[in-house]
Amino acid sequence: MVKIRLSRAGARNRPYYHVVVVDERKKRDGRPLAVVGSFDPKTSPERIALQADAIQAWVAKGARLSPTVKSLLRRQTRAAKSA
C-alpha cells in the first residue's frame, strides 16, 4: 500500500517535514517515491506548501493520506479560500 505521509527533517528541536509518497512498509525517513510538499511548524504562521494536484494524482492511483496530511491539505485549501 502506498501512503502519503510526513518525513521528518531539520535539526533537534527545530523540526521540518517533507510530505512524501512512500510504501507504508518503508521507514519514516526512507527513500520516497515522490516529494509532494513541505510543512514548517516552527514559523509564525505555520508554512504549509503542498502540491494539491500531485497529491490528487497519487490518490487517484490508490495512495492513502495519513490523518495529518489530510488535515494539512484541508487547512491549506481553507486558507486559500479565505485569502
MMTF fields as JSON, N, C-alpha, C and O atoms, coordinates in Angstrom:
{
  "mmtfVersion": "1.0.0",
  "mmtfProducer": "UNKNOWN",
  "numBonds": 331,
  "numAtoms": 332,
  "numGroups": 83,
  "numChains": 1,
  "numModels": 1,
  "chainsPerModel": [1],
  "groupsPerChain": [83],
  "chainIdList": ["A"],
  "bondAtomList": [4, 2, 8, 6, 12, 10, 16, 14, 20, 18, 24, 22, 28, 26, 32, 30, 36, 34, 40, 38, 44, 42, 48, 46, 52, 50, 56, 54, 60, 58, 64, 62, 68, 66, 72, 70, 76, 74, 80, 78, 84, 82, 88, 86, 92, 90, 96, 94, 100, 98, 104, 102, 108, 106, 112, 110, 116, 114, 120, 118, 124, 122, 128, 126, 132, 130, 136, 134, 140, 138, 144, 142, 148, 146, 152, 150, 156, 154, 160, 158, 164, 162, 168, 166, 172, 170, 176, 174, 180, 178, 184, 182, 188, 186, 192, 190, 196, 194, 200, 198, 204, 202, 208, 206, 212, 210, 216, 214, 220, 218, 224, 222, 228, 226, 232, 230, 236, 234, 240, 238, 244, 242, 248, 246, 252, 250, 256, 254, 260, 258, 264, 262, 268, 266, 272, 270, 276, 274, 280, 278, 284, 282, 288, 286, 292, 290, 296, 294, 300, 298, 304, 302, 308, 306, 312, 310, 316, 314, 320, 318, 324, 322, 328, 326],
  "bondOrderList": [1, 1, 1, 1, 1, 1, 1, 1, 1, 1, 1, 1, 1, 1, 1, 1, 1, 1, 1, 1, 1, 1, 1, 1, 1, 1, 1, 1, 1, 1, 1, 1, 1, 1, 1, 1, 1, 1, 1, 1, 1, 1, 1, 1, 1, 1, 1, 1, 1, 1, 1, 1, 1, 1, 1, 1, 1, 1, 1, 1, 1, 1, 1, 1, 1, 1, 1, 1, 1, 1, 1, 1, 1, 1, 1, 1, 1, 1, 1, 1, 1, 1],
  "groupList": [{"groupName": "MET", "atomNameList": ["N", "CA", "C", "O"], "elementList": ["N", "C", "C", "O"], "formalChargeList": [0, 0, 0, 0], "bondAtomList": [1, 0, 2, 1, 3, 2], "bondOrderList": [1, 1, 2], "singleLetterCode": "M", "chemCompType": "L-PEPTIDE LINKING"}, {"groupName": "VAL", "atomNameList": ["N", "CA", "C", "O"], "elementList": ["N", "C", "C", "O"], "formalChargeList": [0, 0, 0, 0], "bondAtomList": [1, 0, 2, 1, 3, 2], "bondOrderList": [1, 1, 2], "singleLetterCode": "V", "chemCompType": "L-PEPTIDE LINKING"}, {"groupName": "LYS", "atomNameList": ["N", "CA", "C", "O"], "elementList": ["N", "C", "C", "O"], "formalChargeList": [0, 0, 0, 0], "bondAtomList": [1, 0, 2, 1, 3, 2], "bondOrderList": [1, 1, 2], "singleLetterCode": "K", "chemCompType": "L-PEPTIDE LINKING"}, {"groupName": "ILE", "atomNameList": ["N", "CA", "C", "O"], "elementList": ["N", "C", "C", "O"], "formalChargeList": [0, 0, 0, 0], "bondAtomList": [1, 0, 2, 1, 3, 2], "bondOrderList": [1, 1, 2], "singleLetterCode": "I", "chemCompType": "L-PEPTIDE LINKING"}, {"groupName": "ARG", "atomNameList": ["N", "CA", "C", "O"], "elementList": ["N", "C", "C", "O"], "formalChargeList": [0, 0, 0, 0], "bondAtomList": [1, 0, 2, 1, 3, 2], "bondOrderList": [1, 1, 2], "singleLetterCode": "R", "chemCompType": "L-PEPTIDE LINKING"}, {"groupName": "LEU", "atomNameList": ["N", "CA", "C", "O"], "elementList": ["N", "C", "C", "O"], "formalChargeList": [0, 0, 0, 0], "bondAtomList": [1, 0, 2, 1, 3, 2], "bondOrderList": [1, 1, 2], "singleLetterCode": "L", "chemCompType": "L-PEPTIDE LINKING"}, {"groupName": "SER", "atomNameList": ["N", "CA", "C", "O"], "elementList": ["N", "C", "C", "O"], "formalChargeList": [0, 0, 0, 0], "bondAtomList": [1, 0, 2, 1, 3, 2], "bondOrderList": [1, 1, 2], "singleLetterCode": "S", "chemCompType": "L-PEPTIDE LINKING"}, {"groupName": "ALA", "atomNameList": ["N", "CA", "C", "O"], "elementList": ["N", "C", "C", "O"], "formalChargeList": [0, 0, 0, 0], "bondAtomList": [1, 0, 2, 1, 3, 2], "bondOrderList": [1, 1, 2], "singleLetterCode": "A", "chemCompType": "L-PEPTIDE LINKING"}, {"groupName": "GLY", "atomNameList": ["N", "CA", "C", "O"], "elementList": ["N", "C", "C", "O"], "formalChargeList": [0, 0, 0, 0], "bondAtomList": [1, 0, 2, 1, 3, 2], "bondOrderList": [1, 1, 2], "singleLetterCode": "G", "chemCompType": "PEPTIDE LINKING"}, {"groupName": "ASN", "atomNameList": ["N", "CA", "C", "O"], "elementList": ["N", "C", "C", "O"], "formalChargeList": [0, 0, 0, 0], "bondAtomList": [1, 0, 2, 1, 3, 2], "bondOrderList": [1, 1, 2], "singleLetterCode": "N", "chemCompType": "L-PEPTIDE LINKING"}, {"groupName": "PRO", "atomNameList": ["N", "CA", "C", "O"], "elementList": ["N", "C", "C", "O"], "formalChargeList": [0, 0, 0, 0], "bondAtomList": [1, 0, 2, 1, 3, 2], "bondOrderList": [1, 1, 2], "singleLetterCode": "P", "chemCompType": "L-PEPTIDE LINKING"}, {"groupName": "TYR", "atomNameList": ["N", "CA", "C", "O"], "elementList": ["N", "C", "C", "O"], "formalChargeList": [0, 0, 0, 0], "bondAtomList": [1, 0, 2, 1, 3, 2], "bondOrderList": [1, 1, 2], "singleLetterCode": "Y", "chemCompType": "L-PEPTIDE LINKING"}, {"groupName": "HIS", "atomNameList": ["N", "CA", "C", "O"], "elementList": ["N", "C", "C", "O"], "formalChargeList": [0, 0, 0, 0], "bondAtomList": [1, 0, 2, 1, 3, 2], "bondOrderList": [1, 1, 2], "singleLetterCode": "H", "chemCompType": "L-PEPTIDE LINKING"}, {"groupName": "ASP", "atomNameList": ["N", "CA", "C", "O"], "elementList": ["N", "C", "C", "O"], "formalChargeList": [0, 0, 0, 0], "bondAtomList": [1, 0, 2, 1, 3, 2], "bondOrderList": [1, 1, 2], "singleLetterCode": "D", "chemCompType": "L-PEPTIDE LINKING"}, {"groupName": "GLU", "atomNameList": ["N", "CA", "C", "O"], "elementList": ["N", "C", "C", "O"], "formalChargeList": [0, 0, 0, 0], "bondAtomList": [1, 0, 2, 1, 3, 2], "bondOrderList": [1, 1, 2], "singleLetterCode": "E", "chemCompType": "L-PEPTIDE LINKING"}, {"groupName": "PHE", "atomNameList": ["N", "CA", "C", "O"], "elementList": ["N", "C", "C", "O"], "formalChargeList": [0, 0, 0, 0], "bondAtomList": [1, 0, 2, 1, 3, 2], "bondOrderList": [1, 1, 2], "singleLetterCode": "F", "chemCompType": "L-PEPTIDE LINKING"}, {"groupName": "THR", "atomNameList": ["N", "CA", "C", "O"], "elementList": ["N", "C", "C", "O"], "formalChargeList": [0, 0, 0, 0], "bondAtomList": [1, 0, 2, 1, 3, 2], "bondOrderList": [1, 1, 2], "singleLetterCode": "T", "chemCompType": "L-PEPTIDE LINKING"}, {"groupName": "GLN", "atomNameList": ["N", "CA", "C", "O"], "elementList": ["N", "C", "C", "O"], "formalChargeList": [0, 0, 0, 0], "bondAtomList": [1, 0, 2, 1, 3, 2], "bondOrderList": [1, 1, 2], "singleLetterCode": "Q", "chemCompType": "L-PEPTIDE LINKING"}, {"groupName": "TRP", "atomNameList": ["N", "CA", "C", "O"], "elementList": ["N", "C", "C", "O"], "formalChargeList": [0, 0, 0, 0], "bondAtomList": [1, 0, 2, 1, 3, 2], "bondOrderList": [1, 1, 2], "singleLetterCode": "W", "chemCompType": "L-PEPTIDE LINKING"}],
  "groupTypeList": [0, 1, 2, 3, 4, 5, 6, 4, 7, 8, 7, 4, 9, 4, 10, 11, 11, 12, 1, 1, 1, 1, 13, 14, 4, 2, 2, 4, 13, 8, 4, 10, 5, 7, 1, 1, 8, 6, 15, 13, 10, 2, 16, 6, 10, 14, 4, 3, 7, 5, 17, 7, 13, 7, 3, 17, 7, 18, 1, 7, 2, 8, 7, 4, 5, 6, 10, 16, 1, 2, 6, 5, 5, 4, 4, 17, 16, 4, 7, 7, 2, 6, 7],
  "groupIdList": [1, 2, 3, 4, 5, 6, 7, 8, 9, 10, 11, 12, 13, 14, 15, 16, 17, 18, 19, 20, 21, 22, 23, 24, 25, 26, 27, 28, 29, 30, 31, 32, 33, 34, 35, 36, 37, 38, 39, 40, 41, 42, 43, 44, 45, 46, 47, 48, 49, 50, 51, 52, 53, 54, 55, 56, 57, 58, 59, 60, 61, 62, 63, 64, 65, 66, 67, 68, 69, 70, 71, 72, 73, 74, 75, 76, 77, 78, 79, 80, 81, 82, 83],
  "secStructList": [7, 3, 3, 3, 3, 3, 3, 3, 3, 3, 3, 6, 6, 3, 3, 3, 3, 3, 3, 3, 3, 3, 3, 6, 6, 1, 7, 6, 6, 1, 7, 7, 1, 3, 3, 3, 3, 3, 3, 3, 6, 6, 1, 1, 1, 7, 3, 3, 3, 3, 7, 2, 2, 2, 2, 2, 2, 2, 2, 2, 6, 6, 7, 3, 3, 7, 2, 2, 2, 2, 2, 2, 2, 2, 2, 2, 2, 2, 2, 2, 2, 2, 7],
  "xCoordList": [0.849, 0.0, 0.895, 1.878, 0.546, 1.274, 0.565, -0.659, 1.36, 0.797, 1.443, 2.59, 0.7, 1.231, 1.318, 0.301, 2.543, 2.75, 3.917, 4.548, 4.191, 5.273, 6.587, 6.612, 7.674, 9.024, 9.768, 9.82, 10.342, 10.95, 12.337, 13.119, 12.613, 13.93, 14.209, 13.384, 15.346, 15.669, 16.484, 16.734, 16.889, 17.745, 16.91, 15.68, 17.624, 16.937, 16.23, 16.794, 15.008, 14.15, 13.816, 13.353, 14.037, 13.708, 13.183, 13.838, 12.002, 11.501, 11.066, 10.632, 11.196, 10.752, 10.322, 11.013, 9.213, 8.678, 8.522, 8.134, 8.825, 8.539, 7.303, 7.171, 6.405, 5.244, 5.643, 5.904, 5.688, 6.237, 5.231, 4.327, 5.421, 4.673, 5.629, 6.705, 5.238, 6.148, 5.353, 4.188, 5.992, 5.393, 5.286, 6.239, 4.151, 3.932, 4.874, 5.008, 5.526, 6.446, 7.836, 8.658, 8.097, 9.402, 9.5, 8.49, 10.74, 10.973, 10.418, 10.174, 10.226, 9.676, 10.514, 9.968, 11.832, 12.724, 13.4, 14.462, 12.784, 13.339, 13.18, 12.638, 13.658, 13.619, 12.181, 11.529, 11.681, 10.302, 10.17, 11.152, 8.959, 8.653, 8.581, 8.998, 8.047, 7.932, 7.803, 7.304, 8.255, 8.072, 7.017, 7.195, 5.906, 4.783, 4.471, 3.406, 5.385, 5.157, 6.051, 6.912, 5.825, 6.596, 5.726, 4.695, 6.168, 5.442, 6.463, 7.295, 6.399, 7.298, 6.461, 5.887, 6.377, 5.525, 6.116, 5.397, 7.398, 8.051, 7.916, 8.16, 7.539, 7.38, 6.052, 5.165, 5.93, 4.678, 4.148, 4.753, 3.066, 2.25, 2.925, 3.885, 2.413, 2.987, 2.959, 1.987, 4.02, 4.115, 3.773, 4.457, 2.708, 2.263, 2.359, 1.726, 3.144, 3.296, 3.075, 3.973, 1.876, 1.53, 1.18, 0.584, 1.542, 1.177, -0.123, -0.107, -1.229, -2.531, -2.808, -3.392, -2.397, -2.657, -1.855, -2.357, -0.622, 0.197, -0.377, -0.386, -0.852, -1.452, -2.705, -2.911, -3.547, -4.77, -4.447, -5.166, -3.373, -2.977, -2.566, -2.921, -1.82, -1.421, -2.625, -2.699, -3.57, -4.783, -5.588, -6.166, -5.627, -6.335, -5.698, -6.379, -4.391, -3.687, -3.818, -3.364, -4.439, -4.68, -3.924, -4.011, -3.189, -2.459, -3.44, -4.496, -3.076, -3.907, -3.218, -1.996, -3.99, -3.456, -3.396, -4.311, -2.324, -2.28, -3.214, -3.497, -3.695, -4.592, -3.965, -4.663, -2.672, -2.004, -1.939, -2.183, -1.618, -1.546, -2.936, -3.085, -3.942, -5.318, -5.702, -6.344, -5.306, -5.568, -4.822, -5.384, -3.559, -2.768, -3.359, -3.406, -3.803, -4.41, -5.696, -5.956, -6.479, -7.716, -7.421, -8.102, -6.386, -6.03, -5.494, -5.752, -4.753, -4.224, -5.338, -5.331, -6.294, -7.388, -8.282, -8.786, -8.481, -9.276, -8.596, -9.264, -7.276, -6.535, -6.544, -6.597, -6.492, -6.508, -7.873, -7.943, -8.939, -10.265, -10.479, -11.136, -9.942, -10.136, -9.246, -9.521, -8.177, -7.241, -7.7, -7.014],
  "yCoordList": [-1.177, 0.0, 1.241, 1.311, 2.197, 3.462, 4.483, 4.61, 5.213, 6.226, 7.568, 7.65, 8.612, 9.97, 10.403, 10.527, 10.632, 10.922, 11.891, 12.3, 12.25, 13.181, 12.443, 11.327, 13.08, 12.597, 13.726, 14.843, 13.446, 14.498, 14.857, 13.996, 16.142, 16.667, 17.806, 18.09, 18.445, 19.556, 19.11, 17.92, 20.07, 19.819, 19.446, 19.491, 19.079, 18.759, 20.01, 21.103, 19.853, 20.932, 21.959, 23.053, 21.639, 22.517, 21.652, 21.526, 21.058, 20.116, 20.81, 21.962, 20.085, 20.485, 19.188, 18.175, 19.211, 17.976, 18.065, 19.103, 16.974, 16.813, 15.933, 14.963, 16.265, 15.419, 14.511, 14.974, 13.205, 12.25, 11.15, 10.847, 10.568, 9.388, 8.221, 8.207, 7.235, 6.141, 4.862, 4.907, 3.738, 2.45, 2.394, 2.734, 1.974, 2.011, 1.101, 1.266, 0.151, -0.75, -0.137, -0.682, 0.986, 1.647, 2.44, 2.739, 2.777, 3.577, 4.988, 5.427, 5.686, 7.034, 7.96, 8.743, 7.872, 8.742, 7.999, 8.409, 6.909, 6.136, 6.86, 7.963, 6.226, 6.834, 6.888, 5.85, 8.09, 8.218, 7.978, 8.046, 7.701, 7.617, 9.025, 9.253, 9.968, 11.361, 12.27, 11.857, 13.497, 14.533, 15.483, 16.068, 15.637, 16.43, 17.651, 18.252, 18.026, 19.228, 19.296, 18.443, 20.347, 20.543, 21.235, 21.83, 21.142, 21.73, 22.192, 21.407, 23.47, 24.042, 24.542, 25.628, 23.771, 24.156, 25.239, 25.801, 25.548, 26.498, 27.952, 28.848, 28.22, 29.603, 30.142, 29.383, 31.437, 32.043, 32.934, 33.974, 32.592, 31.395, 30.176, 30.308, 29.009, 27.771, 27.817, 28.282, 27.337, 27.351, 25.971, 24.988, 25.915, 24.676, 24.876, 25.778, 24.045, 24.121, 22.717, 21.876, 22.484, 21.179, 21.311, 22.306, 20.33, 20.272, 19.473, 18.252, 20.174, 19.51, 18.658, 17.581, 19.125, 18.344, 17.046, 16.014, 17.084, 15.862, 14.897, 13.684, 15.433, 14.593, 13.918, 12.724, 14.675, 14.097, 13.037, 12.045, 13.236, 12.228, 10.931, 9.848, 11.028, 9.821, 9.151, 7.923, 9.945, 9.371, 8.639, 7.586, 9.195, 8.538, 7.196, 6.289, 7.072, 5.82, 4.828, 3.689, 5.252, 4.335, 4.643, 3.871, 5.741, 6.107, 6.581, 7.131, 6.36, 6.795, 7.924, 7.914, 8.898, 10.017, 9.652, 9.016, 10.051, 9.901, 10.959, 11.957, 10.765, 11.761, 13.157, 14.157, 13.234, 14.527, 15.227, 16.431, 14.502, 15.095, 15.527, 16.569, 14.742, 15.104, 16.421, 17.277, 16.573, 17.805, 18.99, 20.078, 18.784, 19.861, 20.288, 21.48, 19.342, 19.647, 20.452, 21.412, 20.053, 20.773, 22.194, 23.136, 22.351, 23.687, 24.578, 25.782, 24.0, 24.785, 25.256, 26.413, 24.4, 24.791, 25.821, 26.734, 25.684, 26.648, 28.009, 29.033, 28.037, 29.301, 29.95, 31.174, 29.131, 29.671, 30.291, 31.298, 29.696, 30.224, 31.545, 32.441, 31.679, 32.899, 34.043, 35.202, 33.736, 34.778, 35.482, 36.378],
  "zCoordList": [0.0, 0.0, 0.0, 0.738, -0.822, -0.903, -0.029, -0.064, 0.762, 1.651, 1.4, 0.96, 1.681, 1.651, 3.104, 3.787, 3.575, 4.986, 5.157, 4.183, 6.407, 6.723, 6.931, 7.449, 6.523, 6.771, 7.466, 6.952, 8.626, 9.432, 8.919, 8.514, 8.95, 8.609, 9.596, 10.464, 9.468, 10.345, 11.538, 11.731, 12.326, 13.474, 14.704, 14.686, 15.765, 17.016, 17.528, 17.488, 18.003, 18.489, 17.414, 17.738, 16.157, 15.034, 13.889, 12.855, 14.07, 13.063, 11.778, 11.777, 10.714, 9.385, 8.705, 8.81, 8.024, 7.467, 5.954, 5.42, 5.277, 3.861, 3.771, 4.517, 2.868, 2.608, 1.461, 0.351, 1.737, 0.779, 0.452, 1.23, -0.721, -1.149, -0.99, -1.588, -0.178, 0.151, 0.403, 0.8, 0.17, 0.514, 2.042, 2.743, 2.548, 4.005, 4.783, 5.996, 4.131, 4.825, 5.017, 5.754, 4.36, 4.47, 5.771, 6.41, 6.154, 7.35, 7.161, 6.037, 8.272, 8.231, 7.354, 6.577, 7.476, 6.714, 5.561, 5.093, 5.104, 3.997, 2.671, 2.61, 1.617, 0.297, -0.23, -0.346, -0.551, -1.018, -2.516, -3.255, -2.952, -4.375, -4.966, -6.102, -4.181, -4.626, -3.409, -2.362, -3.557, -2.532, -3.079, -4.147, -2.34, -2.846, -1.992, -2.14, -1.1, -0.322, 0.883, 1.098, 1.682, 2.903, 3.947, 3.631, 5.194, 6.317, 7.345, 7.799, 7.712, 8.72, 9.886, 9.805, 10.974, 12.097, 12.988, 13.815, 12.848, 13.749, 13.313, 14.122, 12.07, 11.641, 12.146, 12.536, 12.132, 12.581, 11.466, 11.205, 10.802, 10.936, 10.299, 9.54, 10.617, 10.074, 8.548, 7.953, 7.926, 6.469, 5.927, 6.214, 5.142, 4.512, 3.008, 2.458, 2.345, 0.891, 0.321, 0.346, -0.188, -0.743, -2.214, -2.627, -2.994, -4.414, -4.507, -4.659, -4.415, -4.35, -5.586, -5.471, -6.765, -7.977, -7.984, -8.431, -7.496, -7.422, -6.383, -6.596, -5.27, -4.232, -4.774, -4.555, -5.483, -6.046, -7.09, -7.206, -7.85, -8.84, -8.154, -8.619, -7.05, -6.321, -5.669, -5.627, -5.158, -4.554, -5.624, -5.357, -6.833, -7.928, -8.281, -8.759, -8.045, -8.307, -7.157, -7.267, -6.048, -4.943, -3.664, -2.709, -3.612, -2.388, -1.327, -1.638, -0.078, 1.043, 1.786, 1.937, 2.252, 3.022, 4.496, 5.019, 5.168, 6.618, 7.207, 6.544, 8.429, 9.027, 9.12, 8.951, 9.382, 9.492, 8.143, 8.063, 7.093, 5.757, 5.307, 4.669, 5.631, 5.292, 5.97, 5.36, 7.228, 7.964, 7.358, 7.227, 6.99, 6.383, 5.043, 4.74, 4.25, 2.961, 3.153, 2.427, 4.124, 4.429, 4.887, 4.482, 5.746, 6.234, 5.118, 5.111, 4.177, 3.071, 2.161, 1.739, 1.845, 0.967, 1.651, 0.997, 2.948, 3.704, 3.708, 3.561, 3.873, 3.879, 2.493, 2.376, 1.452, 0.09, -0.242, -0.946, 0.258, 0.012, 0.746, 0.216, 1.94, 2.728, 2.262, 2.574, 1.516, 1.064, -0.174, -0.664]
}
